[in-house]
Structure formats: C-alpha cells, structure tokens
C-alpha cells in the first residue's frame, strides 16, 4: 500500500519524486517486487509507483535500470498475464521508464519487454484499456 501512496504523491510533483528517489524508495520497490512476485496487488501498486516516479525523470529512470526494476516489471507482466490490472499498469510503467530515454528503450528490447506487451495485446484484443496502454508503450519502445 505504501507504493500506491508514493505513486499518488509523485503524480505531477517533481519535488516529491526527487525526495522519494533520493530516499531510496526504488530499492524498496525492487525488493517488494522481487520478494512478492506472486502477489498481484503488490505488483500492481509497485508498477503504479514506478509510473509516476519514472515519468520525465531521468535520474529515476537510470536508477530503475541499475536496480533491475525494468526486468521485474517484465517478470510481473509474464507472471500475471491474466490480470488486466497488472498488465495495464506495467505497460504504463514501462512507458514511463523508456520516456525520452534511449538507454531504457534499448534495455527494454534486450530484456524482451516486447514479448509480454504483444502477448497482452493479443490476449486482450477487446480490452480498450490494454490496447491503449500497451500499444502506446510498444510505439514508445519501437517508434515508427
């Protein structure tokens, strides 16, 4: 639940983002995602926090890459491939992580982020939210 609160407090607030990143919140999120992979709620709330911490924040994006959080988001998508809630939020988190960051885009490709994204798009073809979130992320990683 703390991760969700961090996300809420980081929305459109650069000062809070920087305070959380400086305080080491990303390490705590990585620990939670790694330790509780099977917990859908923790994966969703962690991805929610990452979405707002990473958006337009190159410092957070670099820490996310160094801490393995990118891979953990991808793992959450693969493990919870039937959960539209987790898939949507993980796509949004990936979108924020790669936003204006060439290193993150390359890392996403190298760590096979495209596989769970395309799987979600195919599996939930009738879900407008999945299509919007995941298609936007796919286009951000592989611009046309």
C-alpha positions as CSV (number, residue, x, y, z in Angstrom):
1,X,0.0,0.0,0.0
2,X,2.9,2.3,0.6
3,X,3.9,2.0,-3.1
4,X,0.5,3.2,-4.2
5,X,0.7,6.2,-1.8
6,X,4.2,7.0,-3.3
7,X,2.7,7.0,-6.8
8,X,-0.2,9.3,-5.7
9,X,2.2,11.7,-4.1
10,X,4.5,11.7,-7.1
11,X,1.9,12.5,-9.7
12,X,2.8,15.8,-11.3
13,X,5.0,16.7,-8.3
14,X,8.7,16.8,-9.2
15,X,9.7,17.7,-5.7
16,X,8.1,14.6,-4.2
17,X,9.6,12.5,-7.0
18,X,13.1,13.7,-6.2
19,X,12.6,13.2,-2.5
20,X,11.4,9.7,-2.9
21,X,14.2,8.8,-5.3
22,X,16.8,10.3,-3.1
23,X,15.4,8.4,-0.1
24,X,16.0,5.1,-1.8
25,X,12.4,4.2,-2.5
26,X,13.3,2.5,-5.7
27,X,15.4,-0.1,-3.8
28,X,12.4,-0.8,-1.6
29,X,10.1,-1.2,-4.6
30,X,12.6,-3.6,-6.2
31,X,12.7,-5.6,-3.0
32,X,8.9,-5.8,-2.8
33,X,8.5,-6.8,-6.5
34,X,11.2,-9.4,-6.2
35,X,10.1,-10.9,-2.9
36,X,6.3,-10.9,-3.7
37,X,6.1,-11.8,-7.4
38,X,3.0,-13.9,-6.8
39,X,1.2,-11.1,-5.1
40,X,-0.9,-9.3,-7.8
41,X,-1.7,-6.3,-5.6
42,X,1.9,-5.6,-4.7
43,X,2.9,-5.9,-8.4
44,X,0.1,-3.5,-9.4
45,X,0.9,-0.9,-6.7
46,X,4.6,-1.1,-7.4
47,X,4.1,-0.6,-11.1
48,X,1.8,2.3,-10.3
49,X,4.5,4.0,-8.2
50,X,7.1,3.4,-10.9
51,X,4.9,5.0,-13.4
52,X,4.9,8.3,-11.6
53,X,8.4,8.2,-10.3
54,X,9.9,7.5,-13.7
55,X,7.8,9.8,-15.9
56,X,10.0,12.6,-17.2
57,X,12.7,11.8,-14.5
58,X,16.0,10.7,-16.0
59,X,17.5,10.1,-12.5
60,X,14.8,7.7,-11.5
61,X,14.9,6.0,-14.9
62,X,18.6,5.4,-14.6
63,X,18.2,4.0,-11.0
64,X,15.4,1.8,-12.3
65,X,17.7,0.3,-14.9
66,X,20.6,-0.2,-12.5
67,X,18.3,-1.8,-9.8
68,X,16.8,-4.4,-12.1
69,X,13.3,-2.9,-11.8
70,X,12.8,-3.0,-15.6
71,X,13.3,-6.7,-15.5
72,X,10.9,-7.0,-12.5
73,X,8.2,-5.1,-14.3
74,X,8.6,-7.5,-17.3
75,X,8.5,-10.5,-14.9
76,X,5.3,-9.2,-13.3
77,X,3.7,-9.0,-16.8
78,X,4.7,-12.6,-17.6
79,X,3.6,-14.0,-14.2
80,X,0.3,-12.1,-14.1
81,X,-0.5,-12.5,-17.8
82,X,-4.2,-13.0,-17.0
83,X,-4.5,-9.8,-14.9
84,X,-5.6,-6.9,-17.0
85,X,-5.0,-4.6,-14.0
86,X,-1.3,-5.6,-13.7
87,X,-0.8,-5.6,-17.4
88,X,-2.2,-2.2,-17.9
89,X,-0.2,-0.7,-15.0
90,X,3.0,-2.5,-16.1
91,X,2.6,-1.1,-19.6
92,X,2.2,2.3,-18.2
93,X,5.3,1.9,-16.0
94,X,7.4,0.7,-19.0
95,X,6.1,3.7,-21.0
96,X,7.3,6.0,-18.2
97,X,10.7,4.2,-17.9
98,X,11.5,4.5,-21.6
99,X,10.1,8.0,-22.0
100,X,12.8,10.2,-23.6
101,X,15.5,7.6,-22.6
102,X,17.4,5.8,-25.4
103,X,19.2,3.6,-22.9
104,X,16.0,2.5,-21.3
105,X,14.5,1.7,-24.8
106,X,17.5,-0.4,-25.6
107,X,17.3,-2.2,-22.3
108,X,13.6,-2.9,-22.8
109,X,14.3,-4.5,-26.1
110,X,17.3,-6.5,-24.7
111,X,15.2,-7.8,-21.8
112,X,12.4,-8.9,-24.1
113,X,9.7,-6.4,-22.9
114,X,8.1,-6.7,-26.3
115,X,7.0,-10.3,-25.6
116,X,4.6,-9.7,-22.7
117,X,3.4,-6.5,-24.4
118,X,2.5,-8.2,-27.6
119,X,1.1,-11.1,-25.6
120,X,-1.2,-8.8,-23.7
121,X,-2.3,-7.0,-26.9
122,X,-3.2,-10.4,-28.5
123,X,-4.8,-12.0,-25.4
124,X,-7.0,-8.9,-24.6
125,X,-7.8,-7.6,-28.0
126,X,-11.2,-6.5,-26.9
127,X,-9.9,-4.5,-23.9
128,X,-9.7,-0.9,-24.8
129,X,-7.5,-0.1,-21.8
130,X,-5.0,-2.8,-22.6
131,X,-4.9,-1.8,-26.2
132,X,-4.3,1.9,-25.4
133,X,-1.7,1.3,-22.6
134,X,0.2,-1.4,-24.3
135,X,0.1,-0.1,-27.8
136,X,1.4,3.3,-26.6
137,X,4.2,1.6,-24.8
138,X,5.0,-0.6,-27.9
139,X,5.2,2.6,-30.0
140,X,7.4,4.3,-27.5
141,X,9.9,1.4,-27.5
142,X,9.8,0.9,-31.2
143,X,8.9,4.2,-32.8
144,X,7.8,4.0,-36.5
